Each structure stands twice: as structure tokens, then as C-alpha cells.
Amino acid sequence: MLELTHPYGAPVRPFMAAHVTYGVAREAWHERGYWALRREIFCSETQLFGSAAEERDEHDATSLPIVALAHHAGNPEEVVGIVRVFEAEVGLWYGGRLGVARRYRAHRYVGGGLIETAVGTAKASGCRQFLATVLLPNGPYFERHHFHTLDRIEVCGRPHLLMQADLRCFTAIPAPAPARRTGRCAA
């Protein structure tokens, strides 16, 4: 006899891919997914910004958009995490706008993989210091990923931490050559 583990009509958990890869956005659908998830997290969910136009800043023109891609049946099909990195001055890199799709947050590997890829990509590009502005409640998560707090600051009226990565704990990850244009986040 067939045993029912979920009664008829009970909610079904959404599918989550077991295989996730990380890298600089290289295809148009990567970039579309990057921007859509950024808007969802930073405008709709956290309401850090009121609109997509407010959420963008001067750093987006030179940032490298990094994405976490969920693979279904062996193929990358969905952007489930995002972060950007940019060089503020020679050797000084910043990471920011890190976010993970809501249903993938229970799997700590997605955020950690984004952090590893962001810092590793910057390190391969000559980073000597890597900083990030992190919402205050997320500080302990970043501490577990080899960051320490330099200062408490306010960004968009919300308390943040200015944190620095311990570069000795990260492996350099060279960014691949752009697939179709500059590979930089301009859209």
C-alpha cells in the first residue's frame, strides 16, 4: 500500500537544486537574473531602497556581477545568489549587495560560495584589501567567513558594519574572459 507522507492539499516545498556554481555573470540571462534578484532583495524584501533606480549607484558601472547558478538536470538554469565586487582604488576592493534567493537561504553554502568567489575574484585581480558593508544582523555570518569588523556605520538610514576580509583565508579565482562584452555590470 502506498503511504502518504504529505496529506492531499498540503504545501509542497519548492525544488532546490543540489548543484550550485559561482562566477562572474557571463551571459545575458545571468545579468537579467542578477538584476531581478537584486531588486527583489534590496527593494521589495529589505526595503533598503524604494525603487530599482534608487538601488543602483555609481559603482555599478565598474562592478563585476557575481552570480550563484542553480543547476537542474546538469544545466545552469536559475540565478539564486548575487554579489558585486569593484575596485575603489588600486588594491582596495569592495564587495556588496550580497543576496540569496529566499528558498536557498537555509543552505549556507550559497552565501559562503558567493563570498569565496567575490573575495577570490578580487584577490586574483590584485586586491590587497577587501572591504564590505554588511547589515548589522549579518555580521556574525561574515565573521564565520573570515571577516572582522572595522567600524559601525549607517547606510541608507540602517545600521551596518564595515568589515574586512582576511585575504590569507581565500584562494585567488581568476575571472574568465568576458563571453560577449565587457563582462561588467552596466545594465
N, C-alpha and C positions, 0 to 999 in steps of 0.2 A: 504494500500500500504506500502511496506517495504521502510523505509527511510535509506539511506546510510549515515553513519556518516564518513566514510573514502572512498574517491573515489578509484575505482579499480586501483591497482598498487601502492597505497600509502604505505609507510613503516608502518609496524605494530610494536608496541613496544614489546620488548621481555617480556615473562612471568616473573613475580616476585612473589614469594611465600609470603603470608601474615604471615605465621608462621615460625619463625626462633628460633632455640635453640642454646645454647652455652655450651661448656665444653671442657675438655681435650680430644684430639684425642684418641679414644679407638679402632678403627678398621682400618684395612689396607687401606680401601678406604678413610677414614678420612685423614690418613697420606699422601696418594698419592695426594689428593686434596689440602692438606696443602702445600706440596712442589710445586705443579704445580702453585698454585695461588701466592706463594712467588716469584717464578721465573718470572711469568707474570708481577707482580707489580714492583719488585725491579731490574730486569734485562731488561725486554722489555720496560715497560712503563716509569718508572722514570729514568732508565739507571744509577741508583746509583752504580750498579755493571755491569761489562762487560759480565760475564758469571755466570752460576749456581755454578761453582766451586769457583769463587771469592765471591759469595754471602754468602756462608757458612763460619762459623768461629768456633773457639774453644768452644763457648758457646752452640752450637747445640747439643753436646754430652750429656749435662746435662739439657737442656731446656725441659720444658713441652710445647708441642704444643697445643694451644687452637684454636678451630675452631667454626665458626658460621655455622650452618647447616640449609639450606632452606628445608622446608617440603612441599611435593606435595602430595595431597590426604592423608594427615596424616602421611606420611612416610618421614624420613630424606633421601634426595636424592642428595644434592649438597652442597659442601663446598663453601660458599660465603663470608667468612671472616676468617682472621687468625691473630694470635699474639703469641709470645712466652714469657715465663717467666722463669727466672732462679735465683738461689741464688748465689750471688757473694762471700759473706762471711756470717757468722752466723747472721741472722736477716736482712741482706741487700739484697733486691731482685731488679731485673731489668726486665723491660718489653721492648719489641722491635719487630721490623718487623711487626707492625700492618698494615694490609691492608684489603680492602674491594673490592670485585668484582665490576667492573665499573658500571654495571647496578643497583647495590644495594646501591650506594653511595648517592642517593637522599633521602634515608630513613635513617635518622640519628640514628635510633635505632640499626642498625647493629654495627657500630663503638662503640657506647655507651655500648652496651651489651658486646662487646669484652673487653672493658676497665673494666667494672664492674666485669666480670669473671676473668680477669687477676689479678687484684688487690685483689679481694676476695679470689681467689685460693692461692695467695701468703700469704695473711693475715692468712688464716686457717693453713698454714704451718709454722707459726712463724715469719712472716715478721714484722719488726719493722720500716723499712724504705723502700719505694718503689720509684725507680727512673726510668726514661725513657728518651731516647734520641729521640727527635722529630724534624722532618724537620721544619725549621723556619716558613713557611706559615701555618703549622698545629698547632702552639702554641695556638691561640685563641680557637680552638676546644677543646684542652685538658684543657684549663683554665675553660671552661664551664663544664668540667667533674672533677672538684675538684683537679686540678694540678696547681702548681705555678712554675715559672721559678727560677732556682738557678744560671744558668750561660749560656752564649752563647758559643758554641763550634763549631768545624769543624769536620765533619765525612765524609770520602771519598771525601774531597775537597768541600763539600757543607755545608752551614750554618745550624746548628741545635741548639736546646735548650736542656739543661739538666734540666729536670723537675721532681718535687717531688709530689707524691700523698698525699692528706690529708687523712690519713687512717681512721680518725673518720667518714668519709663520706661513707665508704664501709663496706659491710657485708661480714664476712668470708664465703667462699664457699669451703667446704672440697672436695678435688679431690677424685673421686671414685677409688677403687682399679683397677689396670690395668686389661684390659679384656684378653689380650693374651700374653703380655710380660712385659717389664718394664714400658711401657707407656711413656717412654722418647723419645725424638726426636733424633734418631740416624741415620736414613736413609738419 
